Amino acid sequence: MSKTNRTESGVATIEFALTSLLWVPLLLGTLVYGAELIRAMQAVQVARDVSNLYAGGMTFSTSPNLPNDATNRALIARLGKELNLQTSGGSGLIILTTIKFISQRECDTLTSSGVTCTNLAKWVVAQRSTIGDTSLMTSSRFTTDPMPAADFDDGGNVVSATITNAGVTYTYPVYLTDNALKLKSTFNLLTIATDGSGYPLVDANKLPVGYGAGTSAYLVEASFRSTPFPPFRNNAGIYVVTLF
C-alpha cells in the first residue's frame, strides 16, 4: 500500500490549478461559441422566413395608409422573439428592400418628359421598410443612401415624382433618377440578362432569359445584437442576408 510522502503534499492541487488554465478557457469558449451558433441559426431561419413572406407580397410599412401592415410587423416580431426582435427597438433589426435593375424599357417612359434617366443599367431601391432597432445599422451594406427616417414605399411616402412638359404631365418612379437610391457598384448577387441596347434579353417567345431586367428582387438583411464576452467575443453581433 503506497503512501503519499509529506514532500508531495499539495501536488494534486497545484496540478489541478495548472491544468485549469487550459481547460477552463476551453470550456467557457465552447459554451460562448455554442450559444452564439444557436443564435446564428435562429437568425438565419428568421431571415429566410421573412424573405419568403416579403417575396410573396406581404408588406411591412409603418404608414397609416396601410393599417394591415402593423399586423404583419407584429408577426415578424413573433418570428424573432427568441432574439428579442421587436417592431421598434429590441435587440434586432430587419431591413426589407425591394430592388430592381433599371433597363432601357423603364427609361423609355421618360423619353418625352425632358427628364434624364440617370439610373439606367443600375440596381436601385424600389421600396424599403425596417423592423426593429434602426441604431444597429446606420445603412444597408448594399445601398449608398443612409437608412431613411421613414419607410420608402407607396403607403404615403414619396416614391414617385410628377413633371409637366409641353402641357403633358408625366409621373414616374423616383428611383429612375435619384442617385441616392442606387445600390453600391459592388453588388453582384444577381446576373442580369440584357441585349446590346439595354433592353431585357428575351427568347423567341418574348420570355425573359435568365433573370430579367426590370423584375423585382427581394433583399432582406437581418442584424442581431449579442452580449459581449471578452476575450472570446467583443464586437458581438450577427448579420444575415437573404435574396429572393
Secondary structure, 3 states (H helix, E strand, C coil): CCCCCHHHCCHHHHHHHHHHHHHHHHHHHHHHHHHHHHHHHHHHHHHHHHHHHHHCCCCCCCCCCCCHHHHHHHHHHHHCHHHCECCECECEEEEEEEEEECCHHHHHHHCCCCCCCCCCCCEEEEEEEEEECHHHCCECCCECCECCCCCECCCCCCCEEEEEECCEEEEEEHHHCCHHHEECCCCCCCCEEECCCCCECECCCCCECCEECCCCEEEEEEEEECCCECCCECCCEEEEEEEC
